[in-house]
């Protein structure tokens, strides 16, 4: 007698994790992603627990011609961690971090968040550049470049990547670094998820224990933004200040009359000695009239949690991003204009400084091409009610149109949305042809296409 085996049973037998399909009690939870704008219904979600599960999932998707999405921390604003009628490889159960304090390195599993990573490394007084929200995935942020609080001092996340294990489109595991598969390793550092599933990543660590950090708030004003620009470019590299434009939060450190009104906030992380903290405050005081402040010495992991409560999973997001060498008067005017009409309390603009150590890596040393940029502009609507989607998206697009004449052609791939595929080539600039060559070698059939895609 011939027995017909259900292909899904074969998949379930091949993985140690969980295989979830439509009709399963956990399906609706399994299909959710951070950005509620992307309410998609995959055919299969594989909650992998190790690289072998990832291999089985990739092979199954290829064999059954299913679109393949990869989900780490689930923060992809473009919703690339999910797909209708396809297979999602969910890495969220692969969150281990192992630290070698003598070598000053750490190996993170593919589903680890920056909260996981910072918790593990802080025990040894070590850290590396990560995101600014603790629930952000280590893998996704790093593969796109990786901006964060330590970037001016220690470089981007991808600059600190030493090695990676990657499941390729063929369903094989490749270990790569500067010596083994160096072209793949080069492409991973800024090329996004185009080349495979990163199941583990090894990072260089730096001595960072406590930092002086928090928020200093000012009225939304062009002079404040210009003063921040001049201050940060002349500041020591241990001082990182991200300029945030937002509506005043309902927090005790901000007077009630400023709640809901447009403000600038200097989101500060100083990783230098405590003896220099007063000098940091003096620099911040020089930016303009201070209307509220929360600043203190804190363990480095805490700085990445400051906005966690304001930005939980389940909100709606639509973002844009641009690089710039400087911050012109025209750019400042655009930021003031759109900052004054911020559509919700959850929305914000963040201008990241990316000079210092970021500039000591050549434009072709990694796939992250914009080593001449000094600023990265991230802006967009974040809202709570689906009925407000059209208004928030229109505001973000108009903001982008106003800012484009004052910024460089490309932007940071992790800030790009689903309608930015036409910018992929300029986002990679002089590295585009080399990236396509690597793509053709490791993914000629474009299995990994749910990303800011480098088509082979």
N, C-alpha and C positions, 0 to 999 in steps of 0.2 A: 504494500500500500504506500502510495506517495503522500508525504505530509507536506502541506504548504505552510511555511513559516511566515508569520507576520513580520515585515521588515523592522517595525518598531520593537518587536520582541528581540530581534537580533541586536538592535542598538542598545536596548536595556541590558541585555546580557553582556555587552561589550564595555559598559561603563560601571564604575563604582558609585558614581553620583546618582542624581535623580533625573529621569526623563519625564517631562510634563507635556501633555497634549491637551487639546480642547476637550472639555468635559471633565477633566480632572479637577478635584476640589481646589487645588492650589493654582489653577491656571491664571486667574485674574491677578493674583499677587505676582506670579512668576513673569507675567508679560509687562508689568509696569516698569517705567523708566523715570528718571529724575524729572525730565521735562514733560509735563502733562500735555503739551501741545501734540505729542506724538502718541496717539492712542491706537496702537497697531496690534494685530492679532496674528502672531506667528503660528505656524503649524506645530513646531516642536521647540521646546526650551530644554537644553541640556545643562543642568547645574553640575559643572565639572568639579572634581576634587583633586585632580592631578593632571599631568601632561598626557598620560595615556587616555584619559577621558576626552581631552581636547582632540587628540589624534583621531579617536573613534568618531567624534562628532563631525570633524572636517571631512573625513572619508565618507561618512554617511550622506552629508550634504552634497558632496560631489557625485556620489553614485546615484542619488535620486534627484539631481538637478534642482536643488533647493537654494534659493538665495540665502547667503550666510551673513549673519550679523554677529559681532563680537562685543560682549558687554563686560567691562571691568568695574569701575566705580559707578557707571551708569550716568555720568554727568554730561555726555555729549549733547550740546545744545541743539545740534542738528538731528538728534534722535537716531544716530547710527548704531546704537546698541539694541535696536529692535527692527523687525521687518514683517510686513504682512505676508502670510503664507510661506514663510521660509523657516530656517533653523537659526535659533539664537544659542550661541555658546556663552553661557553665563559663568564668569570666573569668580563670583563673589564668595564662594566657599574656599577659595585658594588665597588666603590672606596672611600666611606666615611671613615673618621677617627674621632673618638670622644675622646677627651682628658679629663681626670679627674686630674687637676693639684694638688689637695690636696692629692689624693691617689697616685699620680705619676704613673698613668696607662693610657693606650690608647687602644681603641678597633678599629681595622681596618677591613673593609669589605674584602672579599676574593679576590677581584680584585684590591685592592689598590697597588700602586707601592711605592717604598721607597721614591720617590720624593713627593708623596702625604703625606706619613707618616711624613717625616722630616719637611715638610712645616707646618703641623698641630701642631706637638709637639714643634717646635722651638719657636712658639709664647709664650710658657711658659718657655723657657729656659731649655727644657728637650729633651732627645733623648734616643735611645737604639741602640744596634748593628744592622746594616743593611748592604746592599750590597755596592758596590763601583761604580755602574752605577745607576743613579736615576730611570731609566725606568724598573729596575728589579722588579718583583713581590714580595710583602711581603710574601705571602703564600708559594710559591714554594721555596724561599730561606730558610725560617724558617723550613719548613718540612724536608728539607735535612740537616739541621744543622745551617747554617747561619754564615759565616765568614765576617768580615768587620772591619772598622777602629777602633771600640771601643772594639774589642774582648779581647785584653789583659787586659783591664781595667774592662770590664763589662760582659765578657763571650760571648758565641755565641748567635745568635738570639733565638735559641731554649731554651737556658738557661734562657732567659727572658720571655718566653711564660708562661702565668699564666692560660689561659683557652682558649677553642676553641669551636665553634659550627661546627658540622660535619654532612653532609648528607651522610648516609651510603649506602651500596650497596642495601639495601632493600628499599631505598627511604624514610628513616625516619631521623628526625633531632635529634642529640644527642648533649647535652652540656656536656663537660667534663673538669675536672681540677684535682687537686691532690686528691679531695674527691669524685667526681662524675665520674664514669667510669675511674678510675685511670690508668688501663692498656692501654686503648685507648689513654689517655693523654700522658702516657709514650712513646708509640709507635710513636705518632705524632712528638715527639721531636728528629728528625733525621731519622725516618723511611720512609720519602718521602711520595708520594701520594698513598701509597698502601692501605689505610684504609677508604678513603672517600673523599668528597669534603669539604674543610675547608671554610665555608661561612663567618666566622668572627674569629678574633684572638685577644686576650687580652695580652698586654705586660707590663712588669715592665719598668719604665722610670728612667733615671738618669740625674742629673743636668749637662747639657752640652749646652753651648750657642755658644761662638766663639771658634775657634780652630786655631792653627798655622799650616798651611799645604801647600802642593804643591809638586813640583818635584825638586830634585837635581840630575843632570846628571853627569856621569863619563864614561870613556872609558870602553868597555866590557873587563873585566880582572878578573882572578881568585883571585887576591889579594883583589880586591874591594869586591867581593862576600864573601870571608872569613872574611874580616873586618866587613862587615854588619852582618854576622852571630854572630860574637863575641859581637858586639855592642848591637844588639837587645836583646839578651838573658840576658844582664846585665842592660838594660835600665829600667827606671821607667815604670810602667804599663800604665801610661797616654800617653806614647809615642808609637805609632804604626807606623811602617815603613814597607811597602810592597815593596819587591825588584822586579822591573820590568826589563826584558831584552827585548829589542826591537830595531828597526831601528830608528835612530834619527828623531823626527818629525820636520816638517817644521814650527817651532814656533819661534817667535822673541827672546825668552830667550836662544835659542840654536844657536851658530854660524853656519853659512851656511855650513862650511866645514864638519860639523857633520851631516847634513841632509842626511838621508838614510844610514848612517853608523851604525854598531852595537854599542849599548851603554848599560849601566846599569843606571837605574833611581830609586832613593829612593823616593817612593810615601809616603809622611809623613803626619800624622795627630797627632798633639800633643794637647791633651785636658786638659793640665795643665795650670797654671797661665801664663799670658803674661810676667811676670818677669823672667820666665825660658826660654824664647824663644832663647836668645843668647846661652844658654847652649846646646839647641837642635842643633843650627847651628854649634856649635863647634864639637858635636858628628858627624854630617854629614860631616863636613870638614875633619874629621879624617879618612873617609873611602877611600879616594884616591883623585886624581886630579879632581877638579870640573871643568866641561866644560860648564855648563849652569845651571841656577837656576831660578825657579819661586816659591817663598815662601812668604806668607803673612798671617796676621790675617784675618780670614773670618768667616762668619756664618757657623755653622756646615753643614746645607743643601748644601752649595756650594761645599764642598769637594767631595760629591757624584756625581757632575756633570762634573768634570774635563775631563773625557773621553767620555762623552755623544756624543759630536760632532764627535769624531773619530770612534765611534761604533754605528751608527744608525741602525735601523731595515733594513733588506734587504741585508745584507752581507752574505757570506757563511762562516760557522764555522765548524771545526772539532777539538775536544779537547780530552785531557787525563788528569788524575790527580793521584797523589800519596801522601801518608803521609810519614814523616820520623821523627825519634827521634832527629837526628842531621843532619848536612850538611857536609858529608864526602868530602875528596879531590876528590874521584871518582865522586860523584854527581856534585861537582863544575866543574870538567873537562867536564862532559857531558853537563852541562848548557852552558859552554863557547863554546864548539864545535858546538852545535846546535843553540846557540844564534848568532854565527858568520854567519850562513847560513839561517837566518830568511827569509821566502819566500815572505813576503810582508810588506808594511808599517803598515798594520792593525794588523798583527800577533804580539803576544807577549807571554812571559812567566811571570807568577806572582808567587812569593814565599811568602806565607802568614805566619807570625808568629802566632802560636796558643798556646802560653804558658800563664803564668799569671793566670787570672781568669778562663780561660778555663780548667786549671788543678785543680781547686778547686771543680770541679764536678766529681764525681766518674764515672768509665767506665760503670757502670750498672745503674746509676741514670737516664740516658736518653738513647734513642736508638743510639745516636752518640757514637761510641765505642772507638775511638782512642784518649783517654784522655792522653795517654803517648806521643803522637806526639807533636813535637815542631814546625813543619813546614808542610805546605800543598803546593804542587807543582801543579800549573795549567799551561798547555802549549798546544799550538795548532795553526794550521793555520787559518787565517781569510783572505778572499780574495773577490774580486769584480766580477770576471768573472767565469762563470760555467766551462769554458774550462780549468781552472787552478785547478780543483778539485782533479784530480788524483795526481798531484805533491804535493799539500799541504797535502793531506791525507797520502801519502807515507812518507813525511818528519816528520809528527807528530808520525806516528807509529815507525819509526826508532828512533826518540827521546825517545819514551816510552821504547823501547827495551834497549837503552843505559842506561837509568836512573834506570830501575827496580832493578838491582843488588845492588843499593845503597839506596833503599827506602824500606818501609814496604810493606807487601803483599797487603794491601787494600788501598783504596783511598776515596776521598770525592764524594758522589753520585751525587752531583750537577755538578761535572766536568766530569762525565762519559758520554760516547757516546752510540749509539745504539748497538755497537758490544762489549759491556762490560758486558753483562748479566752473563758471566761465572765468574765474579768477585763479584757478589752481596753478596754471602755468606761471603767471606773474608772481604768485606767492612763493614759488621756488626759483624764479629768476635764472641765474646762470647755472644752477644745479639741475634744471629740468631734464636735459638730455641724458645726463648720467643717471638720474633717478628712473627714467624710462628704461634704460638699459638693464638696471637691476630688476625692475618690475618684470621685464620680458624673461629674465632668467629664472626668477623665483615664482612668478605668478602669471604665466603667459596667457592664461584663460580668464584673467581678471576675476578670480573667485572672490578675492577681497576687494570688492568694489563699493561697499557701503562705507564711504569715507570721503574726504576731499580727494577725489580719485585721480590717480596717475594712470591713465589708460595705457596698456601696453601697445 
